[in-house]
Amino acid sequence: MRPLRLVANTPRSFYRGTGRIHRFRGLPVPADAYYPEDWVGSTTARYRSAPAGLTVLDEGRTLAEEMEAEPVRWLGPEHVARFGPDPAILVKLLDAGERLPLHVHPDRRFGRDHLASPYGKTEAWVIVDAVPDAVVHLGFARDVKPDELTGWARTQQLAPMLAATNHVPVRRGDAVLVPAGLPHAIGPGIFLVEVQEPTDFSVLLEREGFPVSESSAYLGLVMDEALACVDRGAWSEGRLADLSRARRDARQGRQGVERLFPEQADEFFAAERLRPDPVSDLDEGFSIIVMLSGHGSLRYAEGTLPITAGDTMVVPFGAGRCELRGELEAIRCRPALRA
């Protein structure tokens, strides 16, 4: 099997972008600003909007259908034994043209108990670009009582709700883990690669100003049931720092490869920054690659694929070990590395 270069996959969303995804991909910028995401190599549909979000290949079949037909060649025997014909990750490019609403993603237990899913939505970000003084909201800075949170959400008291969150500066190159349950919002002017569990589950604490129904905001659940997934505890500076702490492990020494997320991400997904020196050695396994800058080539078992900034690729298990060469920077996203 060979790696495949993917076309842009941009389902319409409820918040605005700035056109950076289309410019990054070398495409015309649409007049409609509500295309702020590219779902890369996606086998996940947008919530209540299938088949929107699914990646379609050149042959007209979805990537999900291709994996269902040949799961071991796409994903490898160990992965299939654990997850079935499911890549178990979703990768996105995200262009925040406005501050996203404060929201929360449920964890796996909540997904099983309330949403008939084996997954929640732990996610992580790699900041590709950010305006000066860009910030994200991450967790509450103090303990929040259940009735206080319910009151904010029911009456849309945005000022006190946002004031209770941590405002965390971010800049190009930062990598941040966002555990399920953590209230968060991406600020305007941030362009990032997001890797996450393969769902579109979000509980919106903030709806005012966004075209989202109350039913969709709470995933079809009653408010109190949906808000049970929220981590209302205080997040100190030290706990927040752990979400982007530099990685130290044996794999760090692989040539041209830097692991990005802290160890607690390993049960959900992994990401690597690739800077060939003179090569980046890519071990066998399913992955999604986003080319951030430069140009070069991706060598696989049966050939070589030229690559350049703005390319996104899906690399099947059957492509074998690969090498990335050239003056470039890329992000490689992978499924869970441990149970």
Salt bridges, closest charged atoms under 4 A:
ASP32 OD2 - ARG12 NE 2.82
GLU37 OE1 - ARG46 NH2 3.37
GLU37 OE1 - LYS92 NZ 3.82
ASP38 OD2 - ARG25 NE 2.94
GLU66 OE2 - ARG61 NE 3.51
GLU70 OE2 - ARG73 NH1 2.89
ASP95 OD1 - ARG20 NE 2.98
GLU98 OE1 - ARG16 NH2 3.54
GLU123 OE1 - HIS105 NE2 2.98
GLU123 OE1 - LYS121 NZ 3.95
GLU123 OE2 - HIS184 NE2 3.42
GLU148 OE2 - ARG142 NH2 2.76
GLU194 OE2 - LYS92 NZ 3.99
GLU197 OE1 - ARG108 NE 2.73
ASP200 OD2 - ARG46 NH1 3.78
GLU206 OE2 - ARG99 NH2 2.85
GLU225 OE2 - HIS114 ND1 2.95
ASP242 OD1 - ARG245 NH2 2.71
ASP249 OD2 - ARG247 NE 2.88
ASP249 OD2 - ARG259 NH1 3.37
GLU258 OE1 - ARG273 NE 3.35
ASP266 OD2 - ARG247 NH2 2.79
ASP266 OD1 - ARG259 NH2 3.10
GLU272 OE2 - ARG251 NH2 3.78
GLU272 OE2 - ARG254 NH1 3.00
GLU272 OE1 - ARG332 NH1 3.29
GLU272 OE2 - ARG334 NH1 3.32
ASP281 OD2 - ARG321 NH2 2.93
ASP283 OD2 - ARG251 NH2 3.49
ASP283 OD1 - ARG254 NH2 3.21
ASP283 OD1 - ARG332 NH1 3.04
ASP283 OD1 - ARG334 NH1 3.22
ASP311 OD2 - ARG5 NE 3.24
GLU323 OE1 - ARG325 NH2 3.25
GLU329 OE1 - ARG172 NH2 3.35
GLU329 OE2 - ARG273 NH1 3.12
GLU329 OE2 - ARG275 NH2 3.55
